[in-house]
Structure formats: structure tokens, C-alpha cells
């Protein structure tokens, strides 16, 4: 794991954009995103991240833009954890 200050700028921008997309999704859903399944929450993060990879790279590595079903379980779980952490932080 890389400390935030050592993380490449493009990756910090991508992470910030994903955070903002989740924040807005929670807001426009009236806070009801907690009713989504864990998989649905994780898929949302994965799709947002994929869009960022296409934004930052003309030809991203296949692993950066893999479909949900092709992601390793640890990545699926991490994406769901990311959604949950943002949602919790929003209160």
C-alpha cells in the first residue's frame, strides 16, 4: 500500500472523483443506498473506477477496466468496503 502523498497524481484524482460520485449517489438517493446489496454498492464503485481509468489512460491495462465478474474477490470486497466507508463518513 502506498502512502497518499506518494500516490501518483492521476490516481489521487481518480480516487477523489470516485468519492464524489459515491457522495452524490448517496445524496440523490435520499440516503437510501444502504438498502442496496453489498454487491450493488461494490459494482457502483467498480464502474466509477473504470470510467476514471478510461479518462486517464488511452489504452488502460485490462485489469484496470475488468468487468465486475472478472475482478478478483478481494477487489470486489474492497470496492464494497470503499462504498460503505464513504457512506458511513457521510453519516
DSSP file (Angstrom, degrees, kcal/mol; ACC not computed):
  #  RESIDUE AA STRUCTURE BP1 BP2  ACC     N-H-->O    O-->H-N    N-H-->O    O-->H-N    TCO  KAPPA ALPHA  PHI   PSI    X-CA   Y-CA   Z-CA
    1    1 A X              0   0    0      0, 0.0     2,-0.4     0, 0.0     0, 0.0   0.000 360.0 360.0 360.0 134.4    0.0    0.0    0.0
    2    2 A X        -     0   0    0      1,-0.1     5,-0.1     2,-0.0     0, 0.0  -0.779 360.0-113.0 -96.3 133.4    1.3    3.4   -1.0
    3    3 A X    >>  -     0   0    0     -2,-0.4     3,-1.4     1,-0.1     4,-0.6  -0.316  31.9-112.9 -59.4 149.4    1.0    6.4    1.4
    4    4 A X  G >4 S+     0   0    0      1,-0.3     3,-1.4     2,-0.2    -1,-0.1   0.879 116.3  54.5 -53.4 -44.5   -1.3    9.1    0.0
    5    5 A X  G 34 S+     0   0    0      1,-0.3    -1,-0.3     0, 0.0    -2,-0.1   0.736 110.5  47.1 -65.7 -21.6    1.5   11.6   -0.5
    6    6 A X  G <4 S+     0   0    0     -3,-1.4    -1,-0.3     2,-0.1     2,-0.3   0.432  87.4 109.8 -97.2  -1.5    3.4    9.1   -2.6
    7    7 A X  S << S-     0   0    0     -3,-1.4     5,-0.1    -4,-0.6    -3,-0.0  -0.558  81.7-101.2 -75.2 135.6    0.4    8.1   -4.7
    8    8 A X     >  -     0   0    0     -2,-0.3     4,-2.0     1,-0.1     3,-0.4  -0.210  28.5-118.0 -56.3 148.0    0.6    9.3   -8.3
    9    9 A X  H  > S+     0   0    0      1,-0.2     4,-2.6     2,-0.2     5,-0.2   0.884 112.9  54.9 -56.2 -43.7   -1.5   12.5   -9.1
   10   10 A X  H  > S+     0   0    0      1,-0.2     4,-2.3     2,-0.2    -1,-0.2   0.881 108.8  49.1 -59.8 -37.2   -3.7   10.7  -11.6
   11   11 A X  H  > S+     0   0    0     -3,-0.4     4,-2.5     2,-0.2    -1,-0.2   0.874 110.0  50.0 -73.1 -36.2   -4.6    8.1   -9.0
   12   12 A X  H  X S+     0   0    0     -4,-2.0     4,-2.4     2,-0.2    -2,-0.2   0.914 112.1  48.6 -64.8 -41.9   -5.4   10.7   -6.4
   13   13 A X  H  X S+     0   0    0     -4,-2.6     4,-2.2     2,-0.2    -2,-0.2   0.915 112.0  48.9 -63.2 -42.7   -7.7   12.5   -8.9
   14   14 A X  H  X S+     0   0    0     -4,-2.3     4,-2.4    -5,-0.2    -2,-0.2   0.924 111.7  48.5 -63.3 -44.7   -9.4    9.2   -9.8
   15   15 A X  H  X S+     0   0    0     -4,-2.5     4,-2.5     1,-0.2    -1,-0.2   0.905 111.4  50.5 -62.6 -41.4  -10.0    8.3   -6.2
   16   16 A X  H  X S+     0   0    0     -4,-2.4     4,-2.3     1,-0.2    -1,-0.2   0.887 110.0  50.1 -63.3 -39.0  -11.4   11.8   -5.5
   17   17 A X  H  X S+     0   0    0     -4,-2.2     4,-2.4     2,-0.2    -2,-0.2   0.906 110.5  49.2 -66.5 -41.3  -13.7   11.5   -8.4
   18   18 A X  H  X S+     0   0    0     -4,-2.4     4,-2.6     2,-0.2     5,-0.2   0.925 110.3  51.5 -64.2 -43.5  -15.0    8.1   -7.3
   19   19 A X  H  X S+     0   0    0     -4,-2.5     4,-2.9     1,-0.2    -2,-0.2   0.944 111.1  48.0 -55.6 -48.0  -15.5    9.5   -3.8
   20   20 A X  H  X S+     0   0    0     -4,-2.3     4,-2.6     1,-0.2    -1,-0.2   0.877 110.3  51.5 -63.5 -38.2  -17.5   12.4   -5.3
   21   21 A X  H  X S+     0   0    0     -4,-2.4     4,-2.3     2,-0.2    -1,-0.2   0.918 112.4  45.4 -65.6 -42.6  -19.6   10.1   -7.4
   22   22 A X  H  X S+     0   0    0     -4,-2.6     4,-2.6     2,-0.2     5,-0.2   0.928 112.5  52.2 -65.4 -43.3  -20.5    7.9   -4.4
   23   23 A X  H  X S+     0   0    0     -4,-2.9     4,-2.2    -5,-0.2    -2,-0.2   0.929 112.5  44.5 -57.9 -46.5  -21.2   11.0   -2.3
   24   24 A X  H  X S+     0   0    0     -4,-2.6     4,-3.1     2,-0.2     5,-0.3   0.885 111.3  53.8 -65.9 -38.7  -23.6   12.4   -5.0
   25   25 A X  H  X S+     0   0    0     -4,-2.3     4,-1.1     2,-0.2    -2,-0.2   0.916 109.9  47.3 -62.0 -44.0  -25.2    9.0   -5.5
   26   26 A X  H  <>S+     0   0    0     -4,-2.6     5,-2.6     2,-0.2     6,-0.3   0.924 114.5  48.3 -62.2 -43.7  -26.0    8.7   -1.8
   27   27 A X  H ><5S+     0   0    0     -4,-2.2     3,-1.7     1,-0.2    -2,-0.2   0.944 112.5  45.1 -64.3 -49.8  -27.3   12.3   -1.8
   28   28 A X  H 3<5S+     0   0    0     -4,-3.1    -1,-0.2     1,-0.3    -2,-0.2   0.669 109.2  58.7 -72.6 -13.3  -29.6   11.9   -4.8
   29   29 A X  T ><5S-     0   0    0     -4,-1.1     3,-1.5    -5,-0.3    -1,-0.3   0.332 113.5-118.5 -92.8   6.8  -30.8    8.6   -3.4
   30   30 A X  T < 5 -     0   0    0     -3,-1.7    -3,-0.2     1,-0.3    -2,-0.1   0.799  66.2 -62.1  63.3  28.2  -32.0   10.3   -0.3
   31   31 A X  T > <S+     0   0    0     -5,-2.6     3,-0.7    -6,-0.2    -1,-0.3   0.596 109.5 121.1  75.5  10.0  -29.6    8.2    1.8
   32   32 A X  G X   +     0   0    0     -3,-1.5     3,-2.0    -6,-0.3     4,-0.2   0.352  36.2 101.2 -89.7   7.2  -31.4    5.0    0.8
   33   33 A X  G >   +     0   0    0      1,-0.3     3,-1.8    -7,-0.2    -1,-0.2   0.719  65.8  75.8 -64.7 -18.6  -28.2    3.5   -0.7
   34   34 A X  G <  S+     0   0    0     -3,-0.7    -1,-0.3     1,-0.3    -2,-0.1   0.708  86.3  63.7 -63.8 -17.3  -27.9    1.4    2.4
   35   35 A X  G <  S+     0   0    0     -3,-2.0    -1,-0.3     2,-0.1    -2,-0.2   0.585  82.9  97.6 -83.4 -10.2  -30.8   -0.7    1.0
   36   36 A X  S <  S-     0   0    0     -3,-1.8     2,-0.0    -4,-0.2    -3,-0.0  -0.425  86.2-103.0 -71.5 153.7  -28.6   -1.8   -1.9
   37   37 A X     >  -     0   0    0      1,-0.1     4,-2.2    -2,-0.1     5,-0.2  -0.333  29.6-109.8 -70.4 161.5  -26.9   -5.1   -1.7
   38   38 A X  H  > S+     0   0    0      1,-0.2     4,-2.4     2,-0.2     5,-0.2   0.898 121.5  52.8 -58.3 -40.7  -23.2   -5.2   -0.9
   39   39 A X  H  > S+     0   0    0      1,-0.2     4,-2.8     2,-0.2    -1,-0.2   0.915 107.0  51.3 -63.0 -42.9  -22.6   -6.4   -4.4
   40   40 A X  H  > S+     0   0    0      1,-0.2     4,-1.9     2,-0.2    -1,-0.2   0.902 110.7  48.7 -61.6 -40.7  -24.5   -3.5   -5.9
   41   41 A X  H  X S+     0   0    0     -4,-2.2     4,-1.6     2,-0.2    -1,-0.2   0.916 113.2  47.2 -65.4 -42.4  -22.6   -1.0   -3.8
   42   42 A X  H  X S+     0   0    0     -4,-2.4     4,-2.4     1,-0.2    -2,-0.2   0.895 109.2  53.7 -65.6 -40.7  -19.3   -2.6   -4.9
   43   43 A X  H  X S+     0   0    0     -4,-2.8     4,-2.6     1,-0.2     5,-0.2   0.879 104.8  55.6 -61.4 -37.9  -20.3   -2.6   -8.5
   44   44 A X  H  X S+     0   0    0     -4,-1.9     4,-2.3     1,-0.2    -1,-0.2   0.938 109.6  45.3 -61.0 -46.5  -21.0    1.1   -8.4
   45   45 A X  H  X S+     0   0    0     -4,-1.6     4,-2.6     1,-0.2    -2,-0.2   0.919 112.3  52.2 -62.2 -43.3  -17.5    1.8   -7.2
   46   46 A X  H  X S+     0   0    0     -4,-2.4     4,-2.5     1,-0.2    -2,-0.2   0.902 110.4  47.6 -61.9 -41.6  -16.0   -0.5   -9.8
   47   47 A X  H  X S+     0   0    0     -4,-2.6     4,-2.2     2,-0.2    -1,-0.2   0.914 111.9  49.8 -66.6 -42.4  -17.9    1.2  -12.6
   48   48 A X  H  X S+     0   0    0     -4,-2.3     4,-1.7    -5,-0.2    -2,-0.2   0.917 112.2  48.4 -61.5 -42.2  -16.9    4.6  -11.4
   49   49 A X  H  X S+     0   0    0     -4,-2.6     4,-2.0     2,-0.2    -2,-0.2   0.911 108.7  53.6 -64.7 -42.7  -13.3    3.5  -11.2
   50   50 A X  H  X S+     0   0    0     -4,-2.5     4,-2.0     1,-0.2    -1,-0.2   0.909 106.8  51.9 -58.6 -43.2  -13.4    2.0  -14.7
   51   51 A X  H  X S+     0   0    0     -4,-2.2     4,-1.6     1,-0.2    -1,-0.2   0.893 108.4  51.7 -61.4 -39.3  -14.7    5.3  -16.1
   52   52 A X  H  X S+     0   0    0     -4,-1.7     4,-2.3     2,-0.2    -1,-0.2   0.867 105.9  54.4 -65.4 -36.2  -11.7    7.1  -14.4
   53   53 A X  H  X S+     0   0    0     -4,-2.0     4,-1.9     1,-0.2    -1,-0.2   0.907 108.7  48.3 -64.8 -40.3   -9.3    4.6  -16.0
   54   54 A X  H  < S+     0   0    0     -4,-2.0    -1,-0.2     1,-0.2    -2,-0.2   0.817 111.3  52.3 -68.2 -29.2  -10.7    5.4  -19.4
   55   55 A X  H  < S+     0   0    0     -4,-1.6    -2,-0.2    -5,-0.2    -1,-0.2   0.909 117.6  35.6 -69.2 -42.1  -10.4    9.1  -18.5
   56   56 A X  H  < S+     0   0    0     -4,-2.3     2,-0.4     1,-0.1    -2,-0.2   0.655 119.3  45.5 -91.2 -17.0   -6.7    8.9  -17.5
   57   57 A X    ><  -     0   0    0     -4,-1.9     3,-0.5    -5,-0.2    -1,-0.1  -0.990  56.9-154.8-133.3 133.1   -5.4    6.3  -20.0
   58   58 A X  T 3  S+     0   0    0     -2,-0.4     2,-0.2     1,-0.3    -1,-0.1   0.865 102.7  17.5 -67.6 -36.2   -5.9    6.0  -23.7
   59   59 A X  T 3  S-     0   0    0     -6,-0.1    -1,-0.3     0, 0.0     3,-0.1  -0.624  87.4-165.9-137.6  74.4   -5.3    2.2  -23.5
   60   60 A X    <   -     0   0    0     -3,-0.5     5,-0.1    -2,-0.2    -6,-0.0  -0.205  34.0 -91.9 -65.7 153.4   -5.7    1.1  -19.9
   61   61 A X    >>  -     0   0    0      1,-0.1     3,-1.5     3,-0.1     4,-0.8  -0.340  36.9-117.3 -58.1 142.6   -4.4   -2.3  -18.7
   62   62 A X  G >4 S+     0   0    0      1,-0.3     3,-0.8     2,-0.2     4,-0.2   0.851 114.9  58.1 -54.0 -36.0   -7.2   -4.9  -18.9
   63   63 A X  G >4 S+     0   0    0      1,-0.2     3,-0.5     2,-0.2    -1,-0.3   0.776 100.1  57.8 -66.4 -25.0   -7.1   -5.4  -15.2
   64   64 A X  G <4 S+     0   0    0     -3,-1.5    -1,-0.2     1,-0.2    -2,-0.2   0.739 117.9  31.0 -74.1 -23.1   -7.9   -1.7  -14.6
   65   65 A X  G << S+     0   0    0     -4,-0.8    -1,-0.2    -3,-0.8    -2,-0.2   0.068  85.2 143.9-125.3  23.1  -11.1   -1.9  -16.6
   66   66 A X    <   -     0   0    0     -3,-0.5   -16,-0.1    -4,-0.2     5,-0.1  -0.316  54.4-107.7 -65.3 145.9  -12.2   -5.5  -15.9
   67   67 A X    >>  -     0   0    0      1,-0.1     3,-1.5     3,-0.1     4,-0.6  -0.334  35.3-102.1 -68.6 157.7  -15.9   -6.2  -15.6
   68   68 A X  G >4 S+     0   0    0      1,-0.3     3,-1.6     2,-0.2    -1,-0.1   0.881 121.4  53.7 -49.0 -48.9  -17.2   -7.0  -12.1
   69   69 A X  G 34 S+     0   0    0      1,-0.3    -1,-0.3     7,-0.0     7,-0.0   0.745 108.6  51.2 -63.1 -22.9  -17.4  -10.7  -12.7
   70   70 A X  G <4 S+     0   0    0     -3,-1.5    -1,-0.3     2,-0.1    -2,-0.2   0.499  88.0 101.2 -93.8  -5.0  -13.8  -10.8  -13.8
   71   71 A X  S << S-     0   0    0     -3,-1.6    -8,-0.0    -4,-0.6     5,-0.0  -0.537  82.6-105.8 -77.6 145.0  -12.4   -8.9  -10.7
   72   72 A X    >>  -     0   0    0     -2,-0.2     4,-2.1     1,-0.1     3,-0.8  -0.357  31.5-111.8 -64.6 153.5  -10.8  -11.0   -8.0
   73   73 A X  H 3> S+     0   0    0      1,-0.3     4,-2.8     2,-0.2     5,-0.2   0.871 117.4  58.1 -56.4 -39.9  -12.9  -11.4   -4.9
   74   74 A X  H 3> S+     0   0    0      1,-0.2     4,-2.1     2,-0.2    -1,-0.3   0.866 107.7  47.8 -61.0 -34.7  -10.5   -9.3   -2.9
   75   75 A X  H <> S+     0   0    0     -3,-0.8     4,-2.6     2,-0.2    -1,-0.2   0.895 110.5  50.8 -72.9 -40.0  -11.1   -6.4   -5.3
   76   76 A X  H  X S+     0   0    0     -4,-2.1     4,-2.1     2,-0.2    -2,-0.2   0.927 112.9  46.6 -60.2 -44.7  -14.9   -6.8   -5.2
   77   77 A X  H  X S+     0   0    0     -4,-2.8     4,-2.4     1,-0.2    -2,-0.2   0.898 111.3  51.6 -65.5 -40.5  -14.8   -6.8   -1.4
   78   78 A X  H  X S+     0   0    0     -4,-2.1     4,-2.4    -5,-0.2    -2,-0.2   0.911 108.8  50.9 -62.6 -42.3  -12.5   -3.7   -1.4
   79   79 A X  H  X S+     0   0    0     -4,-2.6     4,-2.1     2,-0.2    -1,-0.2   0.910 111.4  47.5 -62.7 -42.2  -14.9   -1.9   -3.7
   80   80 A X  H  X S+     0   0    0     -4,-2.1     4,-2.5     1,-0.2    -1,-0.2   0.898 111.2  51.9 -64.9 -39.6  -17.8   -2.6   -1.5
   81   81 A X  H  X S+     0   0    0     -4,-2.4     4,-2.6     2,-0.2    -2,-0.2   0.884 106.9  53.8 -63.0 -38.6  -15.8   -1.5    1.6
   82   82 A X  H  X S+     0   0    0     -4,-2.4     4,-2.3     2,-0.2     5,-0.2   0.943 109.7  46.8 -61.2 -48.5  -15.0    1.7   -0.2
   83   83 A X  H  X S+     0   0    0     -4,-2.1     4,-2.9     1,-0.2     5,-0.2   0.950 113.8  48.6 -57.7 -49.0  -18.7    2.5   -0.8
   84   84 A X  H  X S+     0   0    0     -4,-2.5     4,-2.5     1,-0.2    -1,-0.2   0.871 110.1  51.1 -61.8 -38.0  -19.5    1.6    2.8
   85   85 A X  H  X S+     0   0    0     -4,-2.6     4,-2.3     2,-0.2    -1,-0.2   0.905 112.9  45.6 -66.9 -40.9  -16.7    3.8    4.2
   86   86 A X  H  X S+     0   0    0     -4,-2.3     4,-1.6     2,-0.2    -2,-0.2   0.940 113.3  49.4 -66.2 -46.0  -17.9    6.8    2.2
   87   87 A X  H  X S+     0   0    0     -4,-2.9     4,-0.7    -5,-0.2    -2,-0.2   0.910 112.6  47.8 -59.1 -43.5  -21.5    6.2    3.1
   88   88 A X  H >< S+     0   0    0     -4,-2.5     3,-1.0     1,-0.2    -1,-0.2   0.907 108.5  54.1 -64.4 -42.1  -20.6    5.9    6.8
   89   89 A X  H 3< S+     0   0    0     -4,-2.3    -1,-0.2     1,-0.3    -2,-0.2   0.807 103.8  56.7 -63.2 -29.1  -18.5    9.1    6.7
   90   90 A X  H 3<        0   0    0     -4,-1.6    -1,-0.3    -5,-0.1    -2,-0.2   0.696 360.0 360.0 -75.3 -18.8  -21.4   11.0    5.2
   91   91 A X    <<        0   0    0     -3,-1.0    -3,-0.1    -4,-0.7    -2,-0.1   0.471 360.0 360.0  76.5 360.0  -23.5   10.0    8.2
